[in-house]
Amino acid sequence: MEIKTIKASDTWQIRHEVMWPDQPFDFVQLEEDDSGFHFGVFEDGKLVSIVSCFIEGKEMQFRKLATLEEYQGKGMASYLLKYILEFAKSKKIEKVWCNARSNKKTFYEKIGFIDTHKMFVKAGQEFTIMQIKI
């Protein structure tokens, strides 16, 4: 497993395939992608897990954390999440947060994220805002 900085466009296929396969491809392209930091986990040279990070002041939001289905359950997303928390520390970030799918809440809690209980629905998916202080 190796983590590398990638381009926003490198994330789109995995975002679409894993998170929103029933939506048009451009649904996974974010307006702010050009201003973000994008990271990927590579296994034997293949991009298998991705995340995008957006910094505003002393906060960082990560979005679109996704792992190809055949690589899920192998610790890749956890590895990537721990990596971006270290990245946030290096940027003097005080809080990292995300809009987590409600059914994935326990994954984030295992890493130390707290549920803010601020919930919303997007395209039929229920989300809750999770955060961690650095």
N, C-alpha and C positions, 0 to 999 in steps of 0.2 A: 504494500500500500504506500502510495506516495501522493502528497498534496502539492498542487501547483496552482499558481495564479492563471486564470483563463479569461477569455473574452466573454462578454455578455452573450454573444451569439452562440458560443459553445454550450451554454446552459439550456437553450431553448428546446432542443429535441427531448432531453430528459424531463424538463418541466412539463412538456406537453404529454409525453408518453406516460409518466407516472402520476401527475397531479390532475391534469385536465384533458384526458384523451377524448372526451365527448365535445370539447369546445374547439372552435377554429384555432389554427396554429398561432395566429397573431394574438390570441387571448393571453398567451404566456409571455409576451414581450412587453416589458414595462417601460413607461415613458422615462423613468429615471435610470434605466439600465446603464446609460453612458456615464453616469456619475457614480456608479457603484464599484465595489470591489467584488470580484467573482473568483471562487475557488472550486477546485475539483479534486476528487480522489481518483487516482488511476490505479488500476490493477492489471498487471502485465501489459502496460501501455494503453489500456482501454479506459476511457472516462466512464465511471460508474456511479458517481455521487457528486452532487453539486449544491452550492449555496451562493447567494448574493447578499452583500452587506452594504448598508447605506448609513453614512455618518451625518448627523446633524448636531452640532454643538458637542456636548459631552455624552450623547446617546448614540447607540448604534442599533438599527433595526436589521435583522436578517430575514430574508425572504426566500421562498422557493427552495427550501432544503428538500432534496429528493434523491433517492437511490433507485437504480434500476431494480426491477422486481427480483431478478435472479440473484442479486447481490444483497438483498435485504436480510436482516437478522444476523449479519456477520460483523457488526460493530463499525461499519464505515461511516454512517451518519453521526454516531457518537464521537468517533475520531475527528471528523470534520468540525463538529460543534465545539469540541475542546480546543481545536486549532484556532477557530475564529474568536473564542474567548481570550486566548493568548494574544491574538492579533489586536483585539479591543484594548487589552491592557497596554500593549505597546503604543497605542494611539491615545492613551490617557482617557479612555472612555469610562464613564461612571456607571452607566446602565445599558444593558443589552436586552432587547425585547423582540418579540415576534407575535404574529397572528397564527396561533397554532390550531390545527384542526382539533376539535374537541375530543375526537377519538384517539388522538396521539398525545394527549395531555400528560399521561404518566411517563412517557418517554422523556419529556422535558423536565419533569419533576425529579427523575432519577439523577439528572445532571445538576440540579439545584435551582431550577427555575420555579417561580411562584406564580400561581394563577391569580390574576387580578380580578377575575369574575366579570370582566367586561366582555360580553359576548355579542356576536353578530352573525348574520347569515349572508353568504355570497354564493351565487350560482347553485343554491341548494345545499351548500356545505355549511355546517355550523363551526364557528371559530371562537376561541377565547384568547385574550391577550395574556401572554406569559412574559415574565421579566426576571432578570437577575441583576443584582448590584455587584459591581466589580470592585 
